[in-house]
């Protein structure tokens, strides 16, 4: 068992300490902790390597794992990898949530892939998930970055029935 793993990770080095479950395989909490530590230090490549390493050891990722990995990819300007992870989550039977979609939309928006970001917004709604103020903000910012501000009003109308209220984060 591990004591306090938060002290073992730094932004320059990620020391991977694996806690084994009763099955003798690494535990999901260990995977999520290691991936989160690497994501915080901006190391998307290490995040992806760890994800694959743990999957090879039989640890199945959950929504938290995918959210963190997608966010790390977005920070690393790897929107295509983020989209692949979204598809992988669905294939693994892990239902993405609004945060998952927000992370992929943000990655696309930062790379001026605003049409993909808006497509993800539609996918989110088709998945019976409701966009939130952060999702709306990401979609609008994606268009602004791409010089599509004039089309932003149409987007806001799409959110009209979602009862979105701006907040500090958006």
C-alpha positions in Angstrom: 0.0 0.0 0.0 1.0 3.6 -0.6 1.1 6.3 1.9 0.7 9.8 0.4 1.6 9.6 -3.3 1.0 13.3 -3.9 4.4 14.1 -2.4 6.1 11.6 -4.8 5.2 13.5 -8.0 6.8 16.7 -9.2 6.3 18.7 -12.4 9.8 17.8 -13.7 9.7 14.1 -12.9 6.9 11.6 -12.5 7.8 8.8 -10.2 5.4 6.0 -10.9 4.5 3.9 -7.9 2.0 1.2 -8.6 -0.5 -0.1 -6.0 -1.6 -3.6 -6.8 -5.2 -4.7 -6.3 -6.2 -8.0 -4.8 -6.0 -9.5 -8.3 -2.3 -8.8 -8.5 -2.8 -6.2 -11.2 -2.2 -2.5 -10.9 -5.2 -0.7 -9.5 -7.3 1.9 -11.4 -6.5 4.5 -8.7 -2.8 4.1 -9.4 -3.3 4.6 -13.1 -5.4 7.7 -12.6 -3.0 9.1 -10.1 0.1 8.6 -12.3 -1.7 9.9 -15.4 -3.0 13.0 -13.5 0.5 13.8 -12.2 1.9 13.6 -15.7 -0.9 15.6 -17.2 -0.4 18.4 -14.6 3.2 18.7 -15.7 2.2 19.0 -19.4 3.5 15.6 -20.5 0.9 14.3 -22.8 3.3 11.7 -24.4 3.9 10.2 -21.0 0.2 10.2 -20.3 -0.4 8.2 -23.4 2.4 5.8 -22.7 1.1 5.2 -19.1 -2.4 4.7 -20.4 -1.2 2.0 -22.8 1.1 0.5 -20.2 -1.7 0.1 -17.7 -4.1 -1.2 -20.3 -1.5 -3.8 -21.1 -1.5 -4.8 -17.5 -5.3 -5.3 -17.6 -6.4 -2.0 -16.0 -9.5 -0.7 -17.8 -9.7 3.1 -17.9 -12.8 4.9 -16.6 -14.3 8.3 -17.4 -11.8 10.0 -15.2 -8.9 8.4 -17.0 -10.2 9.4 -20.4 -11.0 13.0 -19.2 -7.5 13.5 -17.9 -5.8 11.9 -20.9 -7.9 14.0 -23.4 -7.2 17.2 -21.4 -3.5 16.4 -21.5 -3.6 15.9 -25.3 -5.4 19.2 -25.7 -2.7 21.0 -23.7 -0.2 19.4 -26.0 -2.0 20.5 -29.2 -2.9 16.9 -30.0 -6.6 17.3 -30.8 -6.6 14.2 -33.1 -5.4 12.0 -30.3 -8.1 13.5 -28.1 -10.7 12.6 -30.7 -9.3 9.1 -30.8 -9.5 8.8 -27.1 -13.2 9.9 -27.2 -13.9 7.1 -29.7 -12.0 4.7 -27.6 -14.0 5.5 -24.5 -17.2 4.8 -26.4 -15.8 1.5 -27.7 -14.7 0.5 -24.2 -18.2 1.0 -22.9 -17.2 4.1 -20.9 -19.9 6.8 -21.5 -18.2 10.1 -21.9 -19.7 13.0 -19.9 -19.9 16.7 -20.5 -16.4 17.2 -19.2 -15.0 14.7 -21.7 -16.6 16.5 -24.6 -15.5 19.9 -23.2 -11.9 18.6 -23.1 -12.0 17.4 -26.7 -13.8 20.6 -27.9 -11.1 22.7 -26.1 -8.3 20.7 -27.8 -10.0 21.2 -31.2 -10.6 24.9 -30.6 -7.0 25.6 -29.5 -6.0 24.1 -32.9 -8.5 26.3 -34.8 -10.5 23.2 -35.6 -13.7 25.0 -34.7 -15.9 23.0 -37.1 -14.9 19.8 -35.3 -15.5 21.5 -31.9 -19.1 22.4 -33.0 -19.6 18.9 -34.4 -18.6 17.6 -31.0 -21.2 19.9 -29.4 -23.9 18.3 -31.6 -22.6 14.8 -30.7 -22.8 15.8 -27.0 -26.5 16.7 -27.4 -27.2 13.6 -29.4 -25.7 11.6 -26.6 -28.4 12.9 -24.3 -25.9 15.1 -22.4 -26.6 18.7 -21.7 -24.0 21.4 -22.5 -23.0 23.6 -19.7 -21.7 27.2 -19.6 -18.1 25.9 -19.9 -19.0 23.9 -23.0 -20.8 26.9 -24.5 -17.8 29.1 -23.8 -15.4 26.7 -25.4 -17.5 26.5 -28.5 -17.8 30.3 -28.8 -14.1 30.8 -28.1 -13.3 28.2 -30.8 -15.1 30.2 -33.4 -13.6 33.5 -32.2 -10.0 32.1 -32.5 -10.8 31.0 -36.0 -12.2 34.4 -37.0 -15.7 33.1 -37.2 -17.2 35.5 -34.6 -20.1 36.4 -36.9 -21.3 32.9 -36.7 -21.2 32.9 -32.9 -24.7 34.3 -32.6 -26.1 31.2 -34.3 -24.3 29.1 -31.7 -25.7 31.0 -28.8 -29.2 30.5 -30.2 -28.5 26.7 -30.3 -27.9 26.9 -26.5 -31.1 28.9 -26.0 -33.0 26.0 -24.7 -30.2 24.7 -22.5 -30.8 27.3 -19.7 -27.2 28.2 -19.6 -26.0 30.8 -17.1 -22.6 32.4 -17.5 -20.3 31.7 -14.5 -16.9 32.6 -13.4 -15.2 29.8 -15.3 -16.8 30.8 -18.6 
